[in-house]
Amino acid sequence: MPLYDYVGMGADGATVDGRVDLPSEADVALRLQRDGLFVLRVTPADEGAVKRSVAASLFVRIFGASLGRRTALRHADLVDFTRKLSMMLGAAHDLDRALRYMMDVTTRKATRAVIGQIRDAVREGGTLADALGRHPESFSRLYVGLVRAGEAGGTLAAVMDELSRYLERQARQASEIRSAMVYPALLAVASCVATVFLLTEILPQFVTLFAENGARLPPLTRGVIAAGDFLKNDGLLILGVGLVAFVCGRVALRSVAVRRKMDGLLLRVPVLGAICTDVMAGRMTRTLGTLTGNGVALVQAVQMTLGVVENEAGKAALEKALAAAREGDGLAAPLAATGVFPRATTELLHLGEETARLSMLALKAADIHEEQARLATDRLVALLVPAITIVMGGIVALIVTALLMAMLSLNDLAA
């Protein structure tokens, strides 16, 4: 299908441009209108320019660091930037002085360069939201949208404080989950390495002894020896097949349809699916509550929330609810009809819509789901560690039993 460049304007007056792959200009205009944008311009893209742009983008991705390409802020830098800006604005300092202070105290060169560019844009008369919007690799649509709402309402300091707490909570939750899974992952890897070592290095030494004495080995011992021979002779083949399967899986997951189906299955996996559902629901409601609480309209808030929902099944459900919300049907009922998000989430959102306290109840739902995800993760780790230990102990006991049975057969032969 042909490519089209477009320029549109959102409800907040900000211009949005991009490139889409659709059959005609009319289809592009229809897509923009469905996304809540006023169409300013739609033109066919220059195919040669597209190819040059793709090639240039690939080149920059490979060699960008050595060419001094503008570097995105790391998440830790973004949290630090938001916290310090909130602190300076809360102390009644003007924006220029706050940005200059952050440039002075920032040690990372790339971060200082980004802040300097933001400060230059603000000093030229632009808004902070517009200046941040020039760095989409560092500041998400959600971040820019909240800043724009804060500037429009004269509550930028409060919004930055809310943003800093939002980012810190998000980083803390991700860190807790990663930290909790480190020990079970290391234990699983160590168990696999130990098992392979026993079967491929230790066991063959006994096989030679058994062969020299002409012992008739029990079936269990022969089975263990066969497993060791298979790993030793075809281990690289197994590794290669696993690597190919991994690469093919990654390629297949680039398809939205495939990933949506796999993500839907993931949400139905016992225990793990419940954790993923709570994490997804907590992130969605936290973002939605933060946005609506700072004056962002519901439709725009849901559009921004789509960017933080990583599960494709959850994103598809939210897109259906967004389409219904544009028609005036509310958000909670269409979201409940998809059956993807927990009932507790949709009930609280429904209550929030009825009582005009959507932001407060969305944040309450986020607190509930984040706590449930934390507790479920702790329980999973508490189960995984002894389970892995028991499985590893069982494998070692099986190998030792096979060797002892072979030793007994040698004694019988000697007798």
Buried (B, 14 or more C-beta within 10 A) or exposed (E): EEBBBBBBBBEEEBEBEEEBEBEEBEBBBEBBEEBBBEBEEBEEBEEEEEEEEEEEEEEEEEEEEEEEEEBBBEEEBBBBBBBBBBBBBBEEBEBEEBBBBBBEEBEBEBBBBBBBBBBEBBEEEBBBBBBBBBBEEBBBBBBBBBBBBBBBEEBBBBBBBBBBBBBEBBBEBEEBBEEBBEEBEEBBEEBEEEBBEBBBEEBEEBBEEBEEEEBEBBEBBEEBBEBBBBBBEEEEEEEEEEEEEEEEEEEEEEEEEBBBEBBBEBBEEEEBBBBBBBBBBBBBBBBBBBBBBBBBBBBBBBBBBBBBBEBBBBBBBBBBBBEBBBEEEBBBBBBBEBEBBBEBBBBBBBBBBEEEBBBBBBBBBBBBBBEBBBEBBEEBBEEBBEEBEEEBEEBBEBBEBBBEBBBEBBEEEEE
